[in-house]
Amino acid sequence: MANYFGYSQQKLSNLFKERCHLTINQFICNKRIEISKKLLTETNYSIVSIASILQFSDSSYYIKEFKKYTNMTSKKFRENHSINIKDKI
């Protein structure tokens, strides 16, 4: 990314953090967790599948990161926020 914008990696990291108040990695992980919330509530994909779709190294790491950002496990989140398809028909 840095090469694309013509910056060193450090310069890009500093600019990003200055403007977004997050590191690039934090920003990306945050977006992946937001997408996973949607997948957890709107699909029946397994947690392992969601971790794979979002390119987490493994499901344990995904669960750890999910909990860090949401203060609950992905399983608990799904239980509390799932949309019951039958109720919508």
BELVENDA-V543178 format. One line per field, one symbol per residue. ss: DSSP state (2 for helix, 1 for strand, 0 for the rest). psi: psi as a letter, one per 30 degrees, with the letter a starting at -180 (. if undefined). burial: I if it has 9 or more other ideal C-beta (glycine too) atoms within 8 Angstrom, else O. A space follows every 50 residues. Layout:
# BELVENDA-V543178
ss = ???
psi = ???
burial = ???
This chain:
# BELVENDA-V543178
ss = 02222000222222222222000222222222222222222200002222 222000002222222222220002222222200022220
psi = eeeefglleeeeeeeeeeefglleeeeeeeeeeeeeeeeefflgkleeee eeeghkeleeeeeeeeeeffglleeeeeefgkkjeeff.
burial = OIOOOOOOOOIIIOIIIOOOOIOIOOIOIIOIIOIIIOIIIOOOOOIOOI IIOIOIOOIOIIIOIIIOOIOOOIOOIIOOIOOOOOOOO
